[in-house]
Each structure stands twice: as C-alpha cells, then as structure tokens.
Amino acid sequence: MTADADSTQTSRSRLLGAGKRLFAQNGYEQTSTAAIARSAGSSESQLIRYFGGKAGLLEAIFNESWMGLNDDVQKQIAEAQHGRDALLRILNLMIAALGRDDEIAFLFLFEGRRMRGAAHEVVLSRGFVQFWDLVCKLAQRGQEDGSFRTDVPAKVLASAMLGCAEGMMRDRLINPNDPNYTDESVQKAFEAMVNGLAAT
C-alpha cells in the first residue's frame, strides 16, 4: 500500500469513527458534517469525497458494521440443526453484538430505519436488508422442517422475533443502569418467545 493510500484509509477510518461516535451521542439530524470533520481531524470536503455527505457516511457505518455481523451469521447457520435453531443462534448473536457496542446499538435501533427527507423515505442499510431477508428465509425454513408453526406467515414470524429482540435491546439502551437487562435475562426471554412459536 502506498503512503497516499495509507493516508486515505486513515482519513476515511477517522471520519467513520467520528461519525459513529457523534451520531450515537447527538443523533443523526443534530450532527453536522463540520462537527464530524473537526472531530476526525479532517475536512468536510474529505467527508464528501469519501461518502458523498452525511447520509452516505451513516450508510457506510451501517454497512461496515453489518458486514462483520453477517459473516458470523453464516457460520451460525451452517451449524444449526433446523430453522428455529438457526434463528435462535443468529438473533442471540445480534443481541450479544449490540450489547458489546452501545454506539452501534444506538445507531441500529434508533437511526437505522428512520424516515428521512421531504418524501419521508425509509432508509434501510444494505446490510440490514440482507439480514432481514435471511431472517425471513430462516422462518420459512423452520416452517418447512417442522420446527416453526405454520398457521402464521413466515414473514410475520420473522417480524415478531426481530421486533422482540430489538425491543429488549432498545429498552436496555434506554435503561443502562437497570440490573434486570442482563445479556442472560434478555436471551432467556428471547428464547422463550421463539420457542413459543415452535410447531405444536
């Protein structure tokens, strides 16, 4: 790698880190490109060059975060015995990953699917769309292999399970000093909910 490429990667990485931190602290709308550039020791022109603007920076943060999570997800699916086991594994993986990084958790849960712009367009990161598609396919797989009930559409099962996991993680972020929201209690509640959707 040349010195110029090193400098580019460092500047890009600093902008990603500053954006992640400031978006999590202040929210997307309240964070200016000038504040991000200043915090990164860079310039607004560099931010625009690498990401096209604030929205592109947020999308890059999401996509890079999902990339690592989706790789781990594929390993868990390969080891799963059936669809319900696979969903338990990957949603527990998501709960644990977001429990380790409050900034990413905040961005995923509070900024990840917010309506933006005059047209009130819902902006979904590419990584989340891939994850959602996977959750839906695993719910369908679970119905086909007999590990999930079939009287509810697979997409609704997927939505219920993902919504349950996200809701508990959101409550944990909102109540950081509440001793009830441990990883173990959140995972137990989630597993009970998923198991309640098992085929009878």
C-alpha positions in Angstrom: 0.0 0.0 0.0 1.4 3.4 -0.9 1.8 6.3 1.6 -1.1 8.1 -0.2 -3.4 5.0 0.2 -2.4 4.8 3.9 -3.4 8.4 4.3 -6.7 7.9 2.5 -7.6 4.9 4.6 -6.6 6.7 7.8 -8.7 9.7 7.0 -11.7 7.6 5.9 -11.4 5.5 9.1 -11.2 8.6 11.3 -14.3 10.0 9.6 -16.2 6.7 10.1 -15.2 6.6 13.8 -16.1 10.3 14.4 -19.4 9.9 12.6 -20.3 6.7 14.6 -19.5 8.5 17.9 -21.3 11.8 17.1 -24.4 10.2 15.5 -24.7 8.0 18.6 -24.2 10.9 21.1 -26.3 13.6 19.3 -28.4 11.8 16.8 -28.2 12.0 13.0 -30.2 15.2 12.5 -28.3 17.1 15.2 -24.8 16.2 13.9 -23.3 18.5 11.3 -20.7 17.5 8.7 -18.5 20.2 10.1 -18.6 18.7 13.6 -17.7 15.2 12.2 -14.8 16.6 10.1 -13.5 18.6 13.1 -13.7 15.6 15.4 -11.9 13.4 12.8 -9.2 15.9 12.2 -10.3 16.1 8.6 -12.3 18.4 6.4 -15.9 18.5 5.1 -14.5 18.2 1.5 -12.9 14.8 2.5 -16.2 13.6 4.0 -18.0 14.5 0.8 -15.2 12.9 -1.3 -15.4 9.6 0.6 -19.1 9.3 1.4 -21.0 11.9 -0.7 -22.3 13.6 2.5 -23.7 12.8 5.9 -26.3 10.2 4.7 -23.5 8.4 2.8 -21.4 8.3 5.9 -24.2 6.9 8.0 -24.9 4.2 5.4 -21.1 3.3 5.3 -21.1 3.0 9.1 -24.1 0.6 8.9 -22.8 -1.4 6.0 -19.3 -1.9 7.6 -20.9 -3.0 10.9 -23.4 -5.4 9.2 -20.6 -6.9 7.1 -18.8 -8.4 10.1 -22.1 -9.5 11.8 -23.4 -11.1 8.6 -20.1 -13.2 8.3 -20.7 -14.5 11.8 -24.3 -15.2 11.0 -23.4 -17.5 8.1 -21.2 -19.6 10.4 -24.0 -20.0 12.9 -26.5 -21.0 10.2 -24.1 -23.7 9.0 -24.0 -25.3 12.5 -27.8 -25.1 13.1 -29.9 -28.2 13.2 -33.1 -26.6 11.9 -34.6 -23.2 11.1 -35.7 -22.4 14.6 -32.2 -23.3 15.9 -30.7 -21.1 13.2 -32.9 -18.1 14.1 -32.2 -18.5 17.8 -28.4 -18.6 17.1 -28.4 -15.5 14.8 -30.7 -13.3 16.9 -28.8 -14.2 20.1 -25.6 -13.3 18.1 -27.2 -9.9 17.2 -28.2 -9.3 20.9 -24.7 -10.1 22.1 -23.0 -7.9 19.3 -25.2 -4.9 20.1 -24.6 -5.4 23.8 -20.9 -5.0 23.2 -21.1 -1.7 21.3 -23.6 0.8 22.6 -22.8 3.3 19.8 -23.6 0.8 17.0 -26.6 -0.4 19.0 -28.0 3.1 19.3 -27.5 3.7 15.5 -29.1 0.4 14.5 -32.0 0.7 16.9 -32.8 4.5 16.7 -31.3 5.7 13.4 -31.3 2.6 11.2 -34.9 2.7 9.9 -35.9 6.3 10.4 -37.9 8.3 7.8 -35.7 10.9 6.2 -36.1 13.7 3.6 -39.1 15.5 2.3 -40.6 12.4 0.8 -40.4 10.6 4.2 -38.4 7.8 2.7 -37.5 5.0 5.0 -33.7 4.5 4.6 -32.6 0.9 5.1 -28.9 -0.1 5.0 -27.9 -2.8 2.6 -26.6 -4.9 5.5 -30.0 -4.7 7.3 -31.9 -5.7 4.2 -29.7 -8.7 3.7 -30.2 -9.6 7.4 -33.9 -9.2 7.2 -34.1 -11.4 4.1 -32.1 -14.0 5.9 -34.4 -13.9 9.0 -37.4 -14.4 6.7 -35.8 -17.3 4.8 -34.9 -19.0 8.1 -38.5 -18.6 9.4 -39.7 -20.2 6.1 -37.1 -23.0 6.5 -38.3 -23.6 10.1 -41.9 -24.0 8.8 -40.7 -26.4 6.1 -38.6 -28.5 8.5 -41.4 -28.6 11.1 -39.6 -26.5 13.8 -41.9 -23.5 13.5 -45.7 -23.4 13.4 -47.3 -22.9 10.0 -50.5 -21.1 10.9 -48.7 -17.7 10.8 -47.0 -16.4 7.7 -43.2 -16.8 7.8 -42.7 -13.1 7.3 -44.9 -12.3 10.4 -42.9 -14.8 12.5 -39.7 -13.2 11.3 -41.1 -9.7 12.2 -42.2 -10.9 15.6 -38.9 -12.4 16.5 -36.8 -9.5 15.2 -39.1 -7.0 16.9 -38.8 -8.8 20.2 -35.0 -8.8 20.1 -34.8 -5.2 19.0 -37.4 -4.1 21.6 -35.4 -5.6 24.5 -32.1 -4.2 23.2 -33.7 -0.7 22.9 -35.1 -0.9 26.5 -31.6 -2.0 27.7 -30.1 1.1 26.0 -32.7 3.4 27.4 -32.3 1.9 30.9 -28.5 1.3 31.1 -28.4 1.1 34.9 -31.3 -1.3 35.3 -29.9 -4.6 36.6 -32.8 -6.6 35.0 -31.5 -6.2 31.4 -28.5 -8.5 31.6 -27.4 -10.5 28.5 -28.7 -13.6 30.2 -32.1 -12.3 31.0 -32.6 -10.8 27.5 -31.5 -14.0 25.8 -33.7 -16.2 28.1 -36.8 -14.0 27.3 -36.0 -14.1 23.6 -35.5 -17.9 23.6 -38.9 -18.3 25.4 -40.6 -16.2 22.8 -39.0 -18.1 19.9 -39.8 -21.4 21.4 -43.4 -20.3 21.9 -43.6 -20.2 18.1 -42.4 -23.8 17.7 -44.6 -26.2 15.9 -47.1 -27.8 18.3 
